[in-house]
Amino acid sequence: MKNPKKVAKKGAVVSFIVLISVALLIVLADLAKKFLNMDGKDIIEVVISLLEAVGLVISLFVAVRQLGDSKEIARAQFVMELNESFVENEQYVALYNALQDCLDHNCDMQAQCEQSDKCLLPFTKGAVSNYLTFFETIYLLKRDGVLSFAIIDNLFGYRFFLAAHSRFVQETKLVAQPENFVNIYKLEAQWLEYRISIGKEPKPGSVYATRKLADQIPQEQYQRIINMPDYD
């Protein structure tokens, strides 16, 4: 489904171009009318006016194109700043490294976790919530058309699924309190769908394939969560 804001922006640009084109046609028609009733000197003035009108339209088209380019540059800078806010957050990085160690079977607490049948990583619920909140922001930016999966997948995809599909994060928050993380459930479902649509099928054993949220809670509850309406 197309983003209404993107459609509106494209519609505004098209309307602007059509308006300028109509204005140019009116000017050309008026100049042509005068052209037929003028002497040589006046004809030169009309030609000059015509060239000025054409130059104005070209300048407007260039301005519209440059505006689009500047938006892309601003978007790239924003993504870089978003990435910096993640990598410079010691709490995020610490949790990320711990989850990666768990995945690699290199966790110092692996034996204890196996004995207790529960992940015992030493992170507070607040730390887990903060990590997830970062990606709730990603979801909102994507929903509102500021970002797209094409832009964020390579940079943030692994970090998201490493957490969303981890036993520790699920036990601490996502499965324990699914109704409190609707945006995360929606983001996970939509992101997986996007990756499949571009040929990135989840490989068995990868962070994208294991412990999917759809498999962690009752299916009826899962469907209700991912189909909840968005609220601003």
C-alpha positions as CSV (number, residue, x, y, z in Angstrom):
1,M,0.0,0.0,0.0
2,K,1.4,3.4,-1.0
3,N,2.2,5.9,1.7
4,P,-0.5,8.7,1.6
5,K,2.1,11.4,2.4
6,K,4.4,10.3,-0.4
7,V,1.5,10.2,-2.8
8,A,0.5,13.7,-1.7
9,K,4.0,15.0,-2.2
10,K,4.2,13.5,-5.7
11,G,0.8,14.9,-6.5
12,A,1.9,18.4,-5.4
13,V,5.0,18.3,-7.6
14,V,2.9,17.1,-10.6
15,S,0.3,19.8,-10.0
16,F,3.1,22.4,-9.8
17,I,4.6,21.2,-13.1
18,V,1.2,21.2,-14.8
19,L,0.5,24.7,-13.6
20,I,3.8,26.0,-14.9
21,S,3.2,24.2,-18.3
22,V,-0.2,25.8,-18.6
23,A,1.2,29.2,-17.8
24,L,3.9,28.7,-20.4
25,L,1.3,27.7,-23.1
26,I,-0.7,30.9,-22.3
27,V,2.4,33.0,-22.6
28,L,3.3,31.3,-25.9
29,A,-0.2,31.8,-27.3
30,D,-0.1,35.5,-26.4
31,L,3.4,35.9,-27.9
32,A,2.3,34.1,-31.1
33,K,-0.6,36.4,-31.4
34,K,1.6,39.5,-31.0
35,F,4.2,37.9,-33.3
36,L,1.8,37.9,-36.2
37,N,1.2,41.7,-35.9
38,M,4.6,43.0,-35.2
39,D,7.6,44.4,-37.2
40,G,11.1,43.1,-37.1
41,K,12.1,45.0,-34.0
42,D,9.1,43.9,-32.0
43,I,9.6,40.3,-33.2
44,I,13.1,40.3,-31.7
45,E,11.7,41.5,-28.4
46,V,9.1,38.8,-28.4
47,V,11.7,36.1,-29.1
48,I,13.8,37.4,-26.2
49,S,10.7,37.3,-23.9
50,L,10.0,33.8,-25.1
51,L,13.6,32.7,-24.3
52,E,13.2,34.3,-20.8
53,A,10.0,32.3,-20.3
54,V,11.6,29.0,-21.3
55,G,14.6,29.8,-19.1
56,L,12.3,30.4,-16.2
57,V,10.6,27.0,-16.7
58,I,13.9,25.2,-17.0
59,S,15.1,26.9,-13.8
60,L,12.0,25.8,-12.0
61,F,12.5,22.2,-13.1
62,V,16.1,22.3,-11.9
63,A,15.0,23.8,-8.6
64,V,12.5,20.9,-8.1
65,R,15.2,18.3,-8.9
66,Q,17.7,19.9,-6.6
67,L,15.1,20.0,-3.8
68,G,14.7,16.2,-4.2
69,D,18.5,15.7,-4.1
70,S,18.8,17.8,-1.0
71,K,16.1,15.7,0.7
72,E,18.1,12.6,-0.1
73,I,21.2,14.1,1.3
74,A,19.4,15.1,4.4
75,R,17.9,11.6,4.7
76,A,21.4,10.1,4.5
77,Q,22.7,12.4,7.1
78,F,19.8,11.5,9.4
79,V,20.4,7.8,9.0
80,M,24.1,8.4,9.9
81,E,23.1,10.3,13.0
82,L,20.6,7.6,13.9
83,N,23.4,5.0,13.6
84,E,25.7,7.1,15.7
85,S,23.1,7.4,18.5
86,F,23.0,3.6,18.6
87,V,26.8,2.8,18.5
88,E,27.5,5.6,21.0
89,N,25.0,4.3,23.5
90,E,27.0,2.0,25.8
91,Q,23.9,0.3,27.1
92,Y,22.8,-0.7,23.6
93,V,26.2,-1.9,22.6
94,A,26.6,-3.9,25.9
95,L,23.3,-5.7,25.3
96,Y,24.0,-6.2,21.6
97,N,27.4,-7.9,22.5
98,A,25.8,-10.1,25.1
99,L,23.1,-11.3,22.7
100,Q,25.7,-12.0,20.1
101,D,27.8,-14.0,22.6
102,C,24.6,-16.0,23.4
103,L,24.1,-16.7,19.7
104,D,27.7,-17.8,19.3
105,H,27.5,-20.0,22.4
106,N,30.2,-17.9,23.9
107,C,28.3,-16.6,26.9
108,D,29.9,-16.9,30.3
109,M,26.5,-17.7,31.8
110,Q,25.6,-20.5,29.4
111,A,25.9,-23.3,31.9
112,Q,23.8,-21.4,34.5
113,C,21.1,-20.6,32.0
114,E,20.9,-24.2,30.9
115,Q,20.5,-25.4,34.5
116,S,17.8,-22.8,35.3
117,D,16.0,-23.2,31.9
118,K,15.9,-19.4,31.8
119,C,18.3,-16.8,30.3
120,L,20.1,-15.0,33.2
121,L,21.9,-12.2,31.4
122,P,22.6,-9.4,33.8
123,F,20.5,-6.6,32.2
124,T,17.6,-4.8,33.7
125,K,14.2,-4.7,32.2
126,G,14.7,-1.0,31.7
127,A,17.8,-1.6,29.6
128,V,15.9,-4.1,27.4
129,S,13.0,-1.6,27.0
130,N,15.4,1.2,26.0
131,Y,16.9,-1.0,23.3
132,L,13.5,-1.9,22.0
133,T,12.3,1.7,22.1
134,F,15.1,2.6,19.7
135,F,13.5,0.3,17.2
136,E,10.0,1.5,18.0
137,T,11.3,4.9,16.8
138,I,12.5,3.2,13.6
139,Y,9.1,1.7,13.1
140,L,7.4,5.1,13.4
141,L,9.9,6.7,11.0
142,K,9.3,4.0,8.5
143,R,5.5,4.2,8.9
144,D,5.5,7.9,8.3
145,G,7.7,7.6,5.2
146,V,10.8,9.2,6.6
147,L,12.7,5.9,6.2
148,S,12.2,2.7,4.2
149,F,13.3,-0.8,4.7
150,A,15.5,-0.4,1.6
151,I,17.5,2.2,3.5
152,I,17.6,0.6,7.0
153,D,17.8,-3.1,6.3
154,N,21.5,-3.5,5.8
155,L,22.4,-1.1,8.6
156,F,19.8,-2.0,11.3
157,G,18.3,-5.3,10.3
158,Y,20.7,-7.6,12.1
159,R,20.7,-5.5,15.3
160,F,16.9,-5.6,15.4
161,F,16.4,-9.3,14.8
162,L,19.2,-10.3,17.1
163,A,17.2,-8.7,19.9
164,A,13.6,-9.4,18.8
165,H,14.4,-13.1,18.2
166,S,16.5,-13.6,21.3
167,R,15.3,-15.7,24.1
168,F,16.4,-13.2,26.8
169,V,14.6,-10.2,25.2
170,Q,11.5,-12.3,24.6
171,E,11.4,-13.7,28.1
172,T,12.1,-10.3,29.6
173,K,9.7,-8.2,27.5
174,L,8.3,-9.2,24.2
175,V,6.6,-12.4,25.2
176,A,6.1,-11.4,28.8
177,Q,4.3,-8.2,27.8
178,P,3.4,-8.4,24.1
179,E,0.6,-5.8,24.3
180,N,3.2,-3.2,25.4
181,F,5.3,-3.7,22.3
182,V,2.8,-3.5,19.4
183,N,5.2,-1.5,17.3
184,I,7.9,-4.1,17.7
185,Y,5.6,-6.9,16.6
186,K,4.5,-4.9,13.6
187,L,8.0,-4.0,12.7
188,E,9.2,-7.6,12.9
189,A,6.3,-8.8,10.7
190,Q,6.7,-6.1,8.1
191,W,10.5,-6.4,8.0
192,L,10.4,-10.1,7.5
193,E,7.9,-9.7,4.7
194,Y,10.2,-7.1,3.1
195,R,13.2,-9.3,3.2
196,I,11.3,-12.2,1.7
197,S,10.0,-9.9,-1.1
198,I,13.6,-9.0,-2.1
199,G,14.8,-12.6,-2.0
200,K,16.3,-12.7,1.5
201,E,14.6,-15.8,2.7
202,P,15.4,-16.5,6.4
203,K,18.1,-19.1,6.6
204,P,17.5,-21.9,9.1
205,G,19.4,-21.2,12.3
206,S,19.9,-17.5,11.6
207,V,18.6,-14.6,13.7
208,Y,16.0,-14.0,11.1
209,A,14.5,-17.5,11.2
210,T,14.7,-18.6,14.9
211,R,12.2,-17.7,17.6
212,K,9.9,-15.6,15.3
213,L,7.4,-13.7,17.4
214,A,4.5,-15.4,15.6
215,D,5.7,-18.7,17.1
216,Q,6.0,-17.3,20.7
217,I,2.5,-16.3,21.6
218,P,-1.0,-17.7,20.7
219,Q,-1.8,-17.1,17.0
220,E,-5.0,-15.3,17.7
221,Q,-3.2,-12.8,20.0
222,Y,-0.4,-12.3,17.5
223,Q,-2.8,-11.5,14.7
224,R,-4.7,-9.1,16.9
225,I,-1.4,-7.3,17.8
226,I,0.0,-6.9,14.3
227,N,-3.4,-5.7,13.0
228,M,-4.0,-3.1,15.6
229,P,-4.4,0.4,14.0
230,D,-1.6,2.9,14.3
231,Y,-2.1,5.9,16.5
232,D,-0.2,9.2,16.2
